[in-house]
């Protein structure tokens, strides 16, 4: 595949990388350079791509984007006990139009995902998530998106796409590949009641900042069911980032956003990961270090993946059946990892999105609630969505 729309990592970053310790991550990454060209993807499991596109930002004022400070910082970090091979494919520069950039993103991500290489996308405005989603058109019949954001970004699908309204396009434009959309860390005062009601009506999942900050483990089953993850850096509280990046005094801490990134990496399903709404500044050490650490934790998570959802062999799981009112709830617990799933029944008489029984990741607490007569909310929403 010809990636001729990718520009190499800058000479300044490469020069900086020469000065890093021999054991540092930058010395182990296969880097797209002017001198050596695009690295061979044979044996590569993760690939970093920067996308210098932000023209659909509602606050766009003509500023350019550079990911040099993120790369410099990331390259100086030391890798864990990892088995994965990582490539840095450089950047996609803005096309003549934003649609040209979208086409380049879609093409690059589709090729990588089909090669079972996980793209790590650095953006740019978060509307790039729409192009990432469209990359799956020829790969998966149904896609689950998890967005870490203060806002739902639903917007009006009839208006031109923007970074605060791209999800509307994802929902209404053909082909209809979206099965579930989950927002982690939304803040109520940034979202209209109409949007909150629409999320509920569509049986999408929304978790307030306080719910997640109070128990970060709630993120794990959401990520376990996601195919793509999109993180808006505005979801990080202002105290954690540098001047250009500050948005809200409330948000995730650096520790929490890194834990969320690691959960995304651990998920066996997540096949693309993006960090968006990055604003570089001269004094940018805090933000570039945070993004570098988020990428580090995502890679760490990928290296900790365990194939534990094979339920063909009875030696690897326990099955529990619970009757709640008229519903028979069937739970599965992996004996390898202790993680839980709940079965969503197939409804043959309904023109539904699922063609067979499917398993929805859940927590042990969902099983405990079911034993006390409560239907888990995630199961209810998935079941209802499947009944359309």
N, C-alpha and C positions, 0 to 999 in steps of 0.2 A: 504493500500500500504506500502511495506517495504522500508524504506529509509535508509537501513543499510550502504549505501555508504557515508552518511553524518557524519562528525565528529563534536562533540559538541563544543560549544563556550568555549574558553580557561578559565582555572581557574583564570588567571590573570585579565581577563575582568570581570568575575563574582565577584571577590574580589573588584575590582574597583567600580562595580555597587552597592555593599553594602554600599559604602560611599556616594553615590549620594543622593540628596534630595528626600524625599518621593513622591513629586509630579512629579519627573523627568520621562522622557519617559522610561528609563530602568526599572523602577519599574512596568511599565504597560505592558511590552512586555513579551510574553510567550517564554521563552528561552530554547533551546536545551542544556542541561547540562549533564555532566557525571553522576551526581547523579540522575537526574529525567528523563533522556532520552528525546526522541523527543516529543514535546508537541502535544496534540490532536488538530487537525485542525478544529474541529467543531466550527463554528462561526467566524473563522479567515478570514479576507479579504485581508491581505497583509502578505507576507512571505519573509524575507531576506535570501539570500543564497550567501555565498562567494565561489568563484571558484579559487583555487590556481594553475591555469594552465596558463603558459606563454611560453611553449616550442616552439610554432609556431611564436613567436616574432622574426622578422628578426634580431634583436639585442640581442637575448637570449645568456646569458653568464653563465647560471646555477644558477641564483639567485632565492631564494625562496620568496614567497609572504605571507604576514600576514596582516589581516584586523583588528587586535586588536586595533590599534590606532583609526580607523574609528568607531569601535563599542564603545570604551570608550567614545569618543566625542559625538556620537549620543545618547548614553544612558543618558548623562548629560543634553541634551536639554529638554526643557519643551514642552509637546504636546499642540496643539491648542485645540479648542473646538471640538474635534473629536468624531465620533461615531464608527470608525473602530477599530477592534481588530488586533493587529500586532503580528506576531511570528518571531523569529530568529531561523532558522533551522540549523545554523552552517555552515560548509564548506564542499565542495567537494574537496578532495585532488587529486593531479595528479594521474591518473591511470597508469597502466604499460605502456600503449601507450597513445598518445593524443586522439586517437579514443575511447579508454575506457572512458576517461574523457567526451568526446562529448556524448557518450551513456548515462552516468550518468546525464548530464545536460538535455539532451533531455527527458529522463525518468521523472526526477523531475519536469521540467516545464510543460510537458504534463499532469501529474497528477494534478498539482496545477491549471492549467488553466481550466481543466475539472471540478474541484471542485469550480470554480469561485473564486479562490484565486490568487491575482496578485503577481507574483514573482518579487522581487527587487534583481537583480543579481549584485554582486560585482566581477569584474575581475581584474586581468588576462588580457591576450591579447585579442584584439577585434575580433579575428577570432572566439571566443566563440559565437558571434552573429550568426554564421552559424548553430551551434548546437541548439541555441535558436529557430531559424527559422524552423529547421527540427522538432521541437516539435509540430508544428502546422499541420504536414502532415495528421494526422488522425482527426484533429479538424476543420480546415477551408479549403475550396476549393481554396480561394484566400487570399493572405496575403499582407498587406501594411507595409513596413518598413520605418521608419524615422531614419536616422543616423545624429548625430551632430558631425561633423568631419572637419578637415582641408583638408582631401583627400577623393576621391571617393572610394578608395580601390578596384577597379575593377580587376586589375591585369590580368594575363594569366590563364584562367581556366584549361589549360592543364598541368600546373605546380602544385607541391604540395601546399596545402593551407597554407597561411601565414596571419599575422595580417594586412598586407597591400594589400592583394589580395583575400580576402574571398568572396567578392561580385560576382566575376566572377563565383565561384562555385554555389552561390545561383541562378544565372541567368540560367546557362546551365545544371545543374544536375537535373535529374528526381527525384520525380515528380515535374512538373513545377507549383509551387503554388504562385510564386511572381506576383502580379498585379502591384504594384507601389513601387518604391524605390526613396526616397527623401533625399538629402543631405543638411543640414543646416550649413552654416558657412564655406563653402570651400574657400580656398585661392588659387588663380589662379596659382601662382608661384610654388605651390606644386603638380600641376597636369599637365600632358602632354596634348598637344592640341588634341591628338588622343583620350584620355579618355574623355575630354570635349565634343568632337564631338560625341563619342559613347553614352554619356548620352543623348545628344540631339536626336540622331537617334532612341534611344529606347523610346523616349518620357518620360524619367524619369525627375524628378524635381531637380534642383540644384540652391541653393541660396547662393550668395557670402556673406562673412562676413560683408562687408560694407552695403549690402542691409538689412540684419537682424539687425545689430547694429543701423542702422538709424531708424528702425521701428520694434521693437521686437514683436509688435502685429501680424506681418505677420506669426509668428510661429503657432498661435492658430488654424487656419483652417487646417494646415498641420498635427498637432497633433490630431485634431478631426477625421481625416481620417486614423490614424495609428493604427495598431494592436500591433506592438512592436516598442520600441524606444531603440536605442543604442547610448550612449554618449561616445565619445573618449575624455579622459581628456586632450589630446594634443590640443584640440580645445580651451582650456582656456589659456589666455596669461600668459607668464612667470612671470610677476610681481605679480600674484595672488596666486602662489603656491610655495612650498618649493623646495630646491635645486635639488633633484632627479627628480622632475616632470617638470622642466623647459624645454620648447621645442621651442616656438617662441615668440618674443616680441609682435606679433599681435595675437589677439584671443578674445574670449568673456571675459568680466569682470565677477567677482564673482556674481554680481547682475544680469547680463544677463543670466548666465548659470542656476541660481536659478529660474529666471522667466521662462526659457525654460522648466525646470523640472516641474514647477507648471502647465504649459500649458499641459504637457504630462499627469499629474495627473487628470486634469479637463476633459480630453477627455473620453467620455463614451466607446470608442472602445479600448483604450490601455489596453491590458491584460498582458503585461510583459514589464519591464523597466530595463535597464542595464547600469552600469557605468564601463567603461573598461580603460585599460592602466594605472592602478594605480601602482606607484612605492613608496614603503614605504622607509622612511629614519629615522635615529635617531632623527633628528630635523624636525619632520614632522607635526608640529601643524597646519600649514596653509592648507596643502592639506587635511589632515584628517578632519579638521573643514569644509572645503569647501564641501567635499563629503557628510559629515553628514548633512550639511545644504541643499544640493541638494536632499537628501533622504527625509529630513523634508518637503521641499516644494512639492515634489512629493506626499507625504502622505497628505499634506494639500490640494492639488489639488483634490485627490481622495475623500476627505471629502466634497468637494464643487461641486461634480458632480450633474448635473440636467438633468433629462430625458426630452429633449426638441425636439427630432427628431421623434416624433409620429405625422405623418401627416394624420391620419385617422379622427381626430376630427377637423373640420374647425374652432372651437372656439379658437384653440391654435396656429394658424398660418395665415399669409397673403400670397397670391400667386400673383406673378407679371409675366406677359408674355410680352416679348420684341422681336421685329423683328429686327435682325441685318443682313442686306443684305438678303441672302436666309435662314438664320438660325433663328429658333424660340427658343429663350432662355427663360426658365421657372425658375424663382427664387422663393424661399420660405423663409419667415422670421418668426422665432419663436417669438410668443408674450410673452413667458415666459422669454426668455433670450436676445432677440434681435439679436441672431446669424442667419447667412444666409447660404443657400444652393442653388446650381444650379443643375438642372436635366440633367443627361447624358442619351440621348435617347437610347432605345434598337433597335438594327439593326437586324431584323429577318433573313435577307438574308446573313448575315456574320457569319462565324464560330468564334464568339467572346467569350471573357472571361466572359462577363456579360450575365445572363439569363433573365434579366428584366430591366426595368428602374431603375436607381440608382441615388442617390443624392450625390453630391460632395460638401463638406463644402467649403465655400468661404467667402469673406468679403463684407461689405457694399460698399466698393470702387469698387468691381467687378460689382456690380449692377449699380453704377453710371457710370462706363466706358461703360457698355452695352447701357445705355440710350443715350450715346454720340456716339454710332455706333462702339464701339470697342469690339471684342470678347475676353473674359478673357482667358489668356494664360493657366491657369490650366484646364479650360473646354476644350480648343482645344487639349491639350495633352492627356487628358483622353478620349476624343472622338476619336482621332486618334489611340490611343492604343487599343481601343475597336473595331477598324475597321480592325485589322490585320486578 
